[in-house]
C-alpha cells in the first residue's frame, strides 16, 4: 500500500495551488507537498517580481489563465480572505518598429476589447519623462536601440506581494488537510513494475511500469499518484527516466536602485489624472518596476543569446554594469551613475516552443511546468487544470465558471497560440 494517495513534488505556487485543488475536490485522499526548503514558496516563486497582467498576452490560453486567476485573487481580497496588496499601476509595453510588426494584430484586438490604449512618443516623453528618439545617437545605435513608436498601456495590470499569495494557498492547503513535508529534497522519482516478479534489476524494459513514489533524502515515500511541480528543476527529475518536459532553466537577475534626487522625483511622478508610474517593458528586454513602498526601482534585462541554460541563482554585479545600465540610462538619463543597493537572481522554467504552460501526464505521474516567468499570475487556473488532468477529466472549471479543455496544455493534442509577450 502507498504511504500517500498523492504526492506533489515542489512547494512553489504551482505546487501549492495544485495540491489545494486536488485535496479540496478529493477530500478522501491523502495529499502531501514535499518541499526541499524550510518553508513553501521560498524557491523561484519568492524571487518573482510579482507582476500581473489582465488580458495582455498574445496567446488566448495565457489570457484565459491569467484573467481567471487575477479575478479569483481580486475576489479573495474583496471577501476579506486575504490581503495581497494588489497595486494596479498598469503595464506599459514599449514598441519599436520590429516589435510592433510582430504583435500588430493582437495589439488591435487589445485596443478593440478596451484592454489597452496606445500612447504616442510625445506623450511618453512629456508625461513619463522617457527618452524615445535616438536619432543621431551613435551609442544607442551600437546597442541596437531603436526609436520607440508607441507605448501599449494596459491599466488593469500591476503587481502584488508574492509572499502573500503563497501564504494564501499555504493556508488553504492546511485548512483542507494537505500535509506539508518541509526540508526534504526529492532526489528521484521511484520507477517500479506494476506487477513485480522479484527478479534482480527490476523493472526490466519489457515490464509495465509506474511511478511508485519518490526518494527524498534517502527515504522512500510511496504514492498512488505523483505530481511534479518543480519549475526549472523539473528536468533533473524527468531526464533520468527518459521523459522530456520541454522546458529549460533560464537565469534572470533583478537589481534594486534606491530612488534619490532625480530618481525620487521620477518615482513619485504621476500622470493621466494622478496615476503612478507604470511597470515598463522595453523592446530590448529591459524592464523597470517602480516600487513606491520600497522607495526604489527594480530593474532587469532578459538576456537570451549568450546566456546558457542552467540552475544558477547567484546575482552578478557586473551584469548590471555591462548589460542593464547602458540601455537604462539611454531611456532614462535620470539613472546616470545609479548603482544597485541590493540584487538577487532566480531561474524561469522557460517553454521556448510556444510560451504557454505545460500540464501533461505520463504513466501515473502529472507534470506541471513551463510557466515561463508568469506562474504566479496564472497559478489558480493552473492548479485547477492540474487537478482535472491528474484524474483524467476532459475539462477543468476555472474561476467564474470558465470551462477549459485540459488537453490544450498537454503534449499530444496541444492547441495554443505562440506567446510573444514573455516579459
C-alpha positions as a Python dict, from the first residue, in 0.01 Angstrom:
ca = {
    (1, 'X'): (0, 0, 0),
    (2, 'X'): (127, 352, -75),
    (3, 'X'): (214, 588, 208),
    (4, 'X'): (7, 859, 40),
    (5, 'X'): (-255, 878, -232),
    (6, 'X'): (-98, 1183, -398),
    (7, 'X'): (246, 1336, -357),
    (8, 'X'): (310, 1682, -502),
    (9, 'X'): (681, 1746, -550),
    (10, 'X'): (756, 2116, -516),
    (11, 'X'): (613, 2373, -276),
    (12, 'X'): (617, 2673, -509),
    (13, 'X'): (296, 2849, -602),
    (14, 'X'): (203, 2596, -875),
    (15, 'X'): (261, 2300, -644),
    (16, 'X'): (54, 2458, -367),
    (17, 'X'): (-234, 2551, -599),
    (18, 'X'): (-234, 2201, -748),
    (19, 'X'): (-230, 2033, -406),
    (20, 'X'): (-510, 2256, -280),
    (21, 'X'): (-749, 2176, -565),
    (22, 'X'): (-663, 1805, -559),
    (23, 'X'): (-738, 1778, -189),
    (24, 'X'): (-1038, 2012, -185),
    (25, 'X'): (-1208, 1813, -463),
    (26, 'X'): (-1097, 1471, -335),
    (27, 'X'): (-1119, 1505, 40),
    (28, 'X'): (-1097, 1129, 96),
    (29, 'X'): (-744, 1115, -48),
    (30, 'X'): (-424, 1173, 147),
    (31, 'X'): (-225, 1451, -23),
    (32, 'X'): (118, 1584, 67),
    (33, 'X'): (352, 1850, -70),
    (34, 'X'): (723, 1775, -44),
    (35, 'X'): (943, 2086, -45),
    (36, 'X'): (1320, 2096, -5),
    (37, 'X'): (1318, 2440, 159),
    (38, 'X'): (1242, 2520, 519),
    (39, 'X'): (908, 2659, 407),
    (40, 'X'): (696, 2662, 93),
    (41, 'X'): (733, 2929, -172),
    (42, 'X'): (1099, 3001, -97),
    (43, 'X'): (1247, 2897, -433),
    (44, 'X'): (1197, 3079, -760),
    (45, 'X'): (844, 3179, -660),
    (46, 'X'): (995, 3404, -393),
    (47, 'X'): (1224, 3566, -650),
    (48, 'X'): (936, 3676, -871),
    (49, 'X'): (867, 4044, -938),
    (50, 'X'): (501, 3966, -873),
    (51, 'X'): (365, 4135, -1183),
    (52, 'X'): (20, 4052, -1311),
    (53, 'X'): (-140, 4147, -1640),
    (54, 'X'): (-503, 4115, -1729),
    (55, 'X'): (-553, 4015, -2088),
    (56, 'X'): (-218, 4134, -2222),
    (57, 'X'): (-93, 3808, -2373),
    (58, 'X'): (-70, 3719, -2740),
    (59, 'X'): (-179, 3363, -2655),
    (60, 'X'): (-551, 3314, -2597),
    (61, 'X'): (-477, 3036, -2347),
    (62, 'X'): (-242, 3254, -2144),
    (63, 'X'): (-505, 3529, -2141),
    (64, 'X'): (-768, 3292, -2001),
    (65, 'X'): (-533, 3152, -1736),
    (66, 'X'): (-423, 3496, -1621),
    (67, 'X'): (-763, 3667, -1632),
    (68, 'X'): (-939, 3397, -1430),
    (69, 'X'): (-657, 3380, -1175),
    (70, 'X'): (-637, 3757, -1129),
    (71, 'X'): (-1013, 3782, -1086),
    (72, 'X'): (-1000, 3499, -832),
    (73, 'X'): (-731, 3682, -634),
    (74, 'X'): (-921, 4011, -652),
    (75, 'X'): (-1230, 3843, -512),
    (76, 'X'): (-1025, 3672, -241),
    (77, 'X'): (-909, 4019, -134),
    (78, 'X'): (-1256, 4170, -158),
    (79, 'X'): (-1403, 3892, 59),
    (80, 'X'): (-1151, 3956, 336),
    (81, 'X'): (-988, 3615, 298),
    (82, 'X'): (-651, 3775, 233),
    (83, 'X'): (-470, 4099, 157),
    (84, 'X'): (-236, 4072, -140),
    (85, 'X'): (-152, 4442, -180),
    (86, 'X'): (-257, 4435, -543),
    (87, 'X'): (-139, 4764, -694),
    (88, 'X'): (-295, 4841, -1029),
    (89, 'X'): (-19, 5065, -1169),
    (90, 'X'): (-58, 4934, -1524),
    (91, 'X'): (177, 4771, -1773),
    (92, 'X'): (345, 4983, -2039),
    (93, 'X'): (493, 4777, -2323),
    (94, 'X'): (715, 4992, -2544),
    (95, 'X'): (704, 4912, -2913),
    (96, 'X'): (965, 4980, -3179),
    (97, 'X'): (904, 4903, -3546),
    (98, 'X'): (1014, 4541, -3517),
    (99, 'X'): (815, 4459, -3205),
    (100, 'X'): (508, 4637, -3337),
    (101, 'X'): (521, 4435, -3658),
    (102, 'X'): (528, 4105, -3465),
    (103, 'X'): (228, 4187, -3247),
    (104, 'X'): (28, 4427, -3462),
    (105, 'X'): (-276, 4201, -3498),
    (106, 'X'): (-307, 4120, -3131),
    (107, 'X'): (-249, 4484, -3036),
    (108, 'X'): (-550, 4574, -3250),
    (109, 'X'): (-750, 4314, -3056),
    (110, 'X'): (-643, 4461, -2721),
    (111, 'X'): (-750, 4806, -2837),
    (112, 'X'): (-1089, 4688, -2968),
    (113, 'X'): (-1160, 4499, -2645),
    (114, 'X'): (-1071, 4805, -2438),
    (115, 'X'): (-791, 4627, -2253),
    (116, 'X'): (-523, 4874, -2358),
    (117, 'X'): (-459, 5208, -2522),
    (118, 'X'): (-174, 5330, -2742),
    (119, 'X'): (41, 5621, -2627),
    (120, 'X'): (241, 5818, -2882),
    (121, 'X'): (611, 5903, -2831),
    (122, 'X'): (528, 6264, -2742),
    (123, 'X'): (304, 6152, -2454),
    (124, 'X'): (570, 5909, -2331),
    (125, 'X'): (828, 6185, -2325),
    (126, 'X'): (606, 6455, -2176),
    (127, 'X'): (414, 6253, -1916),
    (128, 'X'): (660, 5976, -1825),
    (129, 'X'): (983, 6167, -1892),
    (130, 'X'): (1116, 5887, -2112),
    (131, 'X'): (1357, 5928, -2400),
    (132, 'X'): (1206, 5775, -2715),
    (133, 'X'): (1412, 5919, -3004),
    (134, 'X'): (1770, 5803, -3060),
    (135, 'X'): (1825, 5964, -3397),
    (136, 'X'): (2193, 6057, -3430),
    (137, 'X'): (2293, 5878, -3107),
    (138, 'X'): (2584, 5653, -3207),
    (139, 'X'): (2598, 5478, -2869),
    (140, 'X'): (2230, 5391, -2891),
    (141, 'X'): (2283, 5259, -3244),
    (142, 'X'): (2572, 5041, -3122),
    (143, 'X'): (2341, 4897, -2857),
    (144, 'X'): (2072, 4827, -3115),
    (145, 'X'): (1824, 5069, -2959),
    (146, 'X'): (1551, 5183, -3199),
    (147, 'X'): (1312, 5474, -3170),
    (148, 'X'): (1001, 5399, -2969),
    (149, 'X'): (699, 5420, -3199),
    (150, 'X'): (428, 5368, -2937),
    (151, 'X'): (354, 5251, -2587),
    (152, 'X'): (84, 4989, -2527),
    (153, 'X'): (-63, 5080, -2190),
    (154, 'X'): (-285, 4827, -2010),
    (155, 'X'): (-440, 4989, -1699),
    (156, 'X'): (-574, 4674, -1528),
    (157, 'X'): (-228, 4532, -1467),
    (158, 'X'): (17, 4578, -1184),
    (159, 'X'): (198, 4385, -914),
    (160, 'X'): (120, 4215, -585),
    (161, 'X'): (302, 4066, -288),
    (162, 'X'): (405, 3717, -396),
    (163, 'X'): (467, 3605, -38),
    (164, 'X'): (104, 3679, 47),
    (165, 'X'): (-20, 3473, -249),
    (166, 'X'): (196, 3185, -126),
    (167, 'X'): (57, 3224, 225),
    (168, 'X'): (-298, 3225, 89),
    (169, 'X'): (-254, 2885, -79),
    (170, 'X'): (-47, 2750, 208),
    (171, 'X'): (-331, 2830, 450),
    (172, 'X'): (-586, 2683, 212),
    (173, 'X'): (-380, 2364, 184),
    (174, 'X'): (-353, 2331, 561),
    (175, 'X'): (-723, 2402, 609),
    (176, 'X'): (-829, 2121, 373),
    (177, 'X'): (-578, 1874, 518),
    (178, 'X'): (-279, 1878, 280),
    (179, 'X'): (34, 1761, 461),
    (180, 'X'): (340, 1982, 414),
    (181, 'X'): (668, 1789, 429),
    (182, 'X'): (940, 2051, 452),
    (183, 'X'): (1318, 2035, 440),
    (184, 'X'): (1328, 1719, 226),
    (185, 'X'): (1489, 1716, -117),
    (186, 'X'): (1340, 1476, -369),
    (187, 'X'): (1635, 1308, -536),
    (188, 'X'): (1446, 1096, -786),
    (189, 'X'): (1114, 952, -890),
    (190, 'X'): (1075, 585, -799),
    (191, 'X'): (1002, 366, -1100),
    (192, 'X'): (867, 18, -1024),
    (193, 'X'): (698, -261, -1222),
    (194, 'X'): (321, -276, -1200),
    (195, 'X'): (350, -648, -1127),
    (196, 'X'): (682, -717, -952),
    (197, 'X'): (834, -1059, -1018),
    (198, 'X'): (1100, -1042, -750),
    (199, 'X'): (1385, -1077, -1001),
    (200, 'X'): (1708, -875, -997),
    (201, 'X'): (1732, -535, -1166),
    (202, 'X'): (1360, -469, -1192),
    (203, 'X'): (1198, -306, -1371),
    (204, 'X'): (1310, -470, -1695),
    (205, 'X'): (1248, -299, -2028),
    (206, 'X'): (964, -538, -2111),
    (207, 'X'): (774, -482, -1785),
    (208, 'X'): (491, -233, -1748),
    (209, 'X'): (598, 32, -1501),
    (210, 'X'): (455, 305, -1283),
    (211, 'X'): (591, 591, -1074),
    (212, 'X'): (556, 436, -731),
    (213, 'X'): (663, 742, -535),
    (214, 'X'): (976, 941, -467),
    (215, 'X'): (1307, 911, -290),
    (216, 'X'): (1361, 1213, -63),
    (217, 'X'): (1688, 1245, 129),
    (218, 'X'): (1729, 869, 102),
    (219, 'X'): (1377, 793, 228),
    (220, 'X'): (1129, 612, 4),
    (221, 'X'): (783, 770, 7),
    (222, 'X'): (528, 561, -181),
    (223, 'X'): (232, 726, -354),
    (224, 'X'): (-57, 627, -576),
    (225, 'X'): (-12, 936, -794),
    (226, 'X'): (276, 1183, -826),
    (227, 'X'): (263, 1547, -937),
    (228, 'X'): (592, 1708, -1039),
    (229, 'X'): (567, 2086, -995),
    (230, 'X'): (933, 2172, -955),
    (231, 'X'): (966, 2454, -1207),
    (232, 'X'): (1312, 2486, -1356),
    (233, 'X'): (1432, 2180, -1161),
    (234, 'X'): (1187, 1955, -1347),
    (235, 'X'): (1442, 1815, -1597),
    (236, 'X'): (1654, 1689, -1308),
    (237, 'X'): (1372, 1453, -1210),
    (238, 'X'): (1244, 1360, -1555),
    (239, 'X'): (1563, 1331, -1761),
    (240, 'X'): (1680, 1016, -1574),
    (241, 'X'): (1351, 850, -1672),
    (242, 'X'): (1383, 949, -2037),
    (243, 'X'): (1083, 1183, -2018),
    (244, 'X'): (1107, 1517, -2197),
    (245, 'X'): (944, 1810, -2014),
    (246, 'X'): (1016, 2059, -2295),
    (247, 'X'): (1148, 2334, -2068),
    (248, 'X'): (1485, 2492, -1998),
    (249, 'X'): (1607, 2675, -1688),
    (250, 'X'): (1696, 3035, -1771),
    (251, 'X'): (1860, 3271, -1524),
    (252, 'X'): (1701, 3608, -1455),
    (253, 'X'): (1851, 3882, -1235),
    (254, 'X'): (1694, 4177, -1061),
    (255, 'X'): (1861, 4492, -929),
    (256, 'X'): (1721, 4739, -675),
    (257, 'X'): (1800, 5108, -731),
    (258, 'X'): (1718, 5341, -443),
    (259, 'X'): (1520, 5647, -552),
    (260, 'X'): (1708, 5959, -454),
    (261, 'X'): (1732, 6304, -610),
    (262, 'X'): (1607, 6296, -970),
    (263, 'X'): (1505, 5932, -930),
    (264, 'X'): (1284, 6019, -634),
    (265, 'X'): (1107, 6279, -846),
    (266, 'X'): (1067, 6022, -1123),
    (267, 'X'): (931, 5762, -881),
    (268, 'X'): (668, 5999, -741),
    (269, 'X'): (572, 6135, -1083),
    (270, 'X'): (203, 6098, -1164),
    (271, 'X'): (26, 6111, -1499),
    (272, 'X'): (-315, 6050, -1658),
    (273, 'X'): (-512, 6209, -1376),
    (274, 'X'): (-292, 6101, -1089),
    (275, 'X'): (-178, 5755, -1198),
    (276, 'X'): (155, 5636, -1052),
    (277, 'X'): (440, 5538, -1280),
    (278, 'X'): (362, 5207, -1456),
    (279, 'X'): (573, 4895, -1493),
    (280, 'X'): (767, 4947, -1818),
    (281, 'X'): (891, 4685, -2064),
    (282, 'X'): (1129, 4791, -2340),
    (283, 'X'): (1195, 4622, -2678),
    (284, 'X'): (1546, 4502, -2590),
    (285, 'X'): (1440, 4311, -2277),
    (286, 'X'): (1494, 4590, -2025),
    (287, 'X'): (1218, 4643, -1771),
    (288, 'X'): (1161, 4888, -1487),
    (289, 'X'): (930, 4835, -1190),
    (290, 'X'): (864, 5149, -980),
    (291, 'X'): (819, 5043, -616),
    (292, 'X'): (676, 5332, -416),
    (293, 'X'): (654, 5124, -98),
    (294, 'X'): (1028, 5045, -119),
    (295, 'X'): (1126, 5394, -239),
    (296, 'X'): (1313, 5221, -517),
    (297, 'X'): (1309, 5097, -875),
    (298, 'X'): (1352, 4730, -958),
    (299, 'X'): (1530, 4692, -1291),
    (300, 'X'): (1638, 4398, -1504),
    (301, 'X'): (1711, 4288, -1857),
    (302, 'X'): (1618, 3950, -2001),
    (303, 'X'): (1912, 3815, -2196),
    (304, 'X'): (1860, 3531, -2442),
    (305, 'X'): (2159, 3458, -2662),
    (306, 'X'): (2485, 3414, -2476),
    (307, 'X'): (2316, 3311, -2152),
    (308, 'X'): (2344, 2936, -2111),
    (309, 'X'): (2070, 2723, -1965),
    (310, 'X'): (2118, 2603, -1610),
    (311, 'X'): (2029, 2640, -1245),
    (312, 'X'): (2209, 2946, -1112),
    (313, 'X'): (2071, 3186, -853),
    (314, 'X'): (2380, 3396, -787),
    (315, 'X'): (2339, 3762, -896),
    (316, 'X'): (2623, 3919, -1092),
    (317, 'X'): (2705, 4285, -1015),
    (318, 'X'): (2892, 4306, -1346),
    (319, 'X'): (2574, 4212, -1532),
    (320, 'X'): (2412, 4533, -1417),
    (321, 'X'): (2711, 4746, -1516),
    (322, 'X'): (2769, 4579, -1852),
    (323, 'X'): (2417, 4499, -1969),
    (324, 'X'): (2142, 4672, -1772),
    (325, 'X'): (2288, 5014, -1704),
    (326, 'X'): (2382, 5121, -2062),
    (327, 'X'): (2028, 5095, -2214),
    (328, 'X'): (1867, 5200, -1884),
    (329, 'X'): (2046, 5535, -1882),
    (330, 'X'): (1964, 5588, -2251),
    (331, 'X'): (1589, 5554, -2196),
    (332, 'X'): (1605, 5733, -1861),
    (333, 'X'): (1905, 5964, -1815),
    (334, 'X'): (1783, 6015, -1458),
    (335, 'X'): (1959, 5684, -1376),
    (336, 'X'): (2302, 5833, -1454),
    (337, 'X'): (2559, 5686, -1211),
    (338, 'X'): (2287, 5485, -1030),
    (339, 'X'): (2412, 5165, -868),
    (340, 'X'): (2217, 4878, -706),
    (341, 'X'): (2161, 4875, -332),
    (342, 'X'): (2069, 4505, -350),
    (343, 'X'): (2017, 4231, -607),
    (344, 'X'): (1901, 3873, -648),
    (345, 'X'): (1862, 3606, -914),
    (346, 'X'): (1647, 3304, -996),
    (347, 'X'): (1551, 3085, -1289),
    (348, 'X'): (1246, 3074, -1512),
    (349, 'X'): (1114, 2740, -1637),
    (350, 'X'): (1107, 2852, -1998),
    (351, 'X'): (894, 2687, -2263),
    (352, 'X'): (1060, 2812, -2579),
    (353, 'X'): (823, 2619, -2804),
    (354, 'X'): (521, 2843, -2753),
    (355, 'X'): (550, 3022, -2416),
    (356, 'X'): (244, 2856, -2259),
    (357, 'X'): (243, 2630, -1951),
    (358, 'X'): (276, 2252, -1988),
    (359, 'X'): (47, 2017, -1796),
    (360, 'X'): (75, 1656, -1911),
    (361, 'X'): (63, 1300, -1784),
    (362, 'X'): (298, 1010, -1828),
    (363, 'X'): (216, 682, -1658),
    (364, 'X'): (50, 779, -1326),
    (365, 'X'): (252, 1099, -1297),
    (366, 'X'): (149, 1456, -1381),
    (367, 'X'): (398, 1727, -1483),
    (368, 'X'): (315, 2093, -1420),
    (369, 'X'): (579, 2329, -1557),
    (370, 'X'): (674, 2582, -1826),
    (371, 'X'): (517, 2892, -1671),
    (372, 'X'): (790, 3099, -1842),
    (373, 'X'): (804, 3365, -1573),
    (374, 'X'): (430, 3420, -1529),
    (375, 'X'): (335, 3137, -1295),
    (376, 'X'): (205, 3348, -1007),
    (377, 'X'): (-48, 3532, -1224),
    (378, 'X'): (-177, 3201, -1369),
    (379, 'X'): (-148, 2992, -1052),
    (380, 'X'): (-513, 2943, -961),
    (381, 'X'): (-610, 2833, -1311),
    (382, 'X'): (-309, 2602, -1339),
    (383, 'X'): (-396, 2441, -1006),
    (384, 'X'): (-750, 2367, -1123),
    (385, 'X'): (-628, 2228, -1456),
    (386, 'X'): (-370, 2011, -1278),
    (387, 'X'): (-642, 1850, -1067),
    (388, 'X'): (-852, 1779, -1375),
    (389, 'X'): (-557, 1638, -1570),
    (390, 'X'): (-446, 1413, -1285),
    (391, 'X'): (-787, 1249, -1265),
    (392, 'X'): (-843, 1218, -1641),
    (393, 'X'): (-1111, 1484, -1675),
    (394, 'X'): (-1173, 1636, -2015),
    (395, 'X'): (-1244, 1983, -1880),
    (396, 'X'): (-1142, 2195, -1583),
    (397, 'X'): (-1373, 2459, -1438),
    (398, 'X'): (-1179, 2780, -1386),
    (399, 'X'): (-1283, 3074, -1171),
    (400, 'X'): (-1607, 3233, -1281),
    (401, 'X'): (-1732, 2912, -1440),
    (402, 'X'): (-1494, 2927, -1736),
    (403, 'X'): (-1473, 2581, -1894),
    (404, 'X'): (-1122, 2489, -2009),
    (405, 'X'): (-1025, 2188, -2221),
    (406, 'X'): (-740, 2017, -2035),
    (407, 'X'): (-571, 1869, -2342),
    (408, 'X'): (-490, 2218, -2475),
    (409, 'X'): (-193, 2233, -2238),
    (410, 'X'): (-85, 1873, -2290),
    (411, 'X'): (169, 1738, -2537),
    (412, 'X'): (-13, 1510, -2781),
    (413, 'X'): (-320, 1728, -2850),
    (414, 'X'): (-171, 2065, -2762),
    (415, 'X'): (-358, 2367, -2901),
    (416, 'X'): (-215, 2704, -2807),
    (417, 'X'): (-104, 3024, -2978),
    (418, 'X'): (257, 3136, -2956),
    (419, 'X'): (324, 3387, -2681),
    (420, 'X'): (523, 3692, -2794),
    (421, 'X'): (492, 3892, -2472),
    (422, 'X'): (723, 3693, -2242),
    (423, 'X'): (822, 3987, -2025),
}
